[in-house]
Amino acid sequence: MLSRIIIGFTRNLYVMTYKIELLSPISKLNTYYKFTYPVFKAYILPRFPS
């Protein structure tokens, strides 16, 4: 239950950030995801086994 709320919140945060980053140059968007996605994948996803 709690993990679902956290996952939903994180997903919304990523969507919001994505929309904000779309207003910036594409290169900035690519750099942002290059650094944040591996961190998200490595540290956040393993905490919530599917």
C-alpha positions in Angstrom: 0.0 0.0 0.0 2.7 2.5 1.1 5.0 1.4 -1.7 2.3 2.0 -4.2 1.8 5.6 -3.0 5.6 6.2 -3.1 5.8 4.7 -6.6 2.9 6.8 -7.8 4.4 9.9 -6.3 7.8 9.2 -7.8 6.2 8.6 -11.2 4.3 11.9 -11.0 7.5 13.6 -10.0 9.3 12.2 -13.0 6.4 13.2 -15.4 6.4 16.8 -13.9 10.2 17.0 -14.2 10.0 15.6 -17.8 7.5 18.3 -18.8 9.6 21.0 -17.2 12.7 19.7 -18.9 10.9 19.7 -22.3 10.9 23.5 -22.1 14.7 23.4 -21.9 17.1 22.4 -24.6 17.0 18.7 -25.6 20.7 18.3 -24.6 19.9 19.3 -21.0 17.1 16.7 -21.0 19.5 14.0 -22.2 22.1 14.9 -19.7 19.5 14.8 -16.9 18.2 11.4 -17.7 21.7 10.0 -18.3 22.6 10.8 -14.7 19.3 10.3 -12.9 17.8 7.1 -14.5 20.7 4.8 -13.4 20.4 6.1 -9.9 16.6 5.6 -9.9 17.0 2.1 -11.4 19.8 1.1 -8.9 18.5 2.6 -5.7 14.8 3.1 -5.8 13.4 0.3 -7.9 15.0 -2.6 -5.9 13.3 -1.4 -2.8 9.9 -2.2 -4.3 9.9 -5.8 -5.5 7.2 -6.3 -8.1 
